[in-house]
């Protein structure tokens, strides 16, 4: 049996090598057709999530989904379905009060499907990107990731599903007895609530059954720490989680992507926790009235949640302006690639800072952990960041025109939607329908856009046969 498996794997490798060689012999026209093939997975990704969003909206429009006899309005159903499916967390209604148990289960299913689907499709698109390159590039990727072979779709889907369900089950097993025995929540309610919040936390959805989110647990580390850890793990991304599972105690064997993601994530988490706690320490509307231990716990929790978590234990709208600005910056960066977090991603943020550092030191190339970053990765990071900033600015200007709210609150909501975070200053439900529709489009684009755009840039890359004479404009 083992010999047959080895023979089957050898045949698969031989088939991939021959396909690559045939593609190389096919000439430039074949390569150009392959480079245009990125549109197919991009269209598929948009179509699948668009249909799922409309299906979720249709189910939430049913009278059985409402806690009241009246059916939900279209904008409420669409906004809630989009927020759940794309694991954002922004809401225009009170989830626990507005929706019936059936509607809450629908929302839970949308969160689970969205989280698994996003990680799976992001990983599969990564596989498509890898297999787009030639044999040499594929061998380099295999060496870098220490994988036996590239492109095992069934294995990717299976490992993502198993990892997600295992993490959610562990968190639920901690939350359920704590809610039941300590917070006097009835056993069936605690069972349901623990499962709901575990799924919402790992998938970085930030949706809660309680109108005050996690505020009632603000002084309970047994609740908040598992929720925060689930948020961190879900936001790291499946490629990093898989590698940490294999080489957790051997950091030297980590790939460049894992090193960039883990180290940058740790720095941003520590920085966020320190900044939020320090700036809100004396604010009577947030941390000021708490004991020092609860201040540290709540402040640290809120230093983690802007990375796409979305839960809150204090009133975000009552935070000071410097804190809100720091949170906006954290939300813009987001979490890891191939995971449930949004934003431009920490690896992108790390690449940009490495470019700046190399320029300051006068180095012609960008290096990190003994490797030289490719020029294509640098261009993709800069392009993605610039386009995201442009979208945020344009939508912010539009909402400032059509709504009566101030600059800070509007910018906060826009970045929260585009970064699929879910934190809010409290104005989302008070926005007019037109502004809420803008946020729906922004949530869709913020989740699907970076994945498809990064894949498109990689898949369209091709070697140019000639180059033009070099010229240098005046910079600065």
Secondary structure, DSSP 8 states (H G I E B T S, - for coil): -HHHHHHHHHHHHHHHHHHHHHHHHT-HHHHHHHHTTHHHHHHHHHHHHHHHHHHHHHHHTSGGGBSSSS---HHHHHHHHHHHHTT----SS-HHHHB-HHHHHHHHHHHHHHHHHHHHHHHHHHHHHHHHS-HHHHHHHHHHHT-SSS--HHHHHHHHHHHHHHHHHHHHHHHHHHHHHTS---HHHHHHHHHHHHHHHHTT----SSTTTTGGGTT-HHHHHHHHHHHHHHHH-HHHHHHHHHHTT-GGGS-HHHHHHHHHHHHHHHHHHHHHHHHHTT-TTTTTTS-HHHHHHHHHHHHHHTTTT---SS-GGGS-HHHHHHHHHHHHH---TTSS--SS-HHHHHHHHHHHHHHHHT-SS-EETTEE--HHHHHHHHHHHHHHHHHHHHHHHHHHHHS---HHHHHHHHHHHHTT-----S-GGGS-HHHHHHHHHHHHHHHHHHHHHHHHHHHT----S-----------
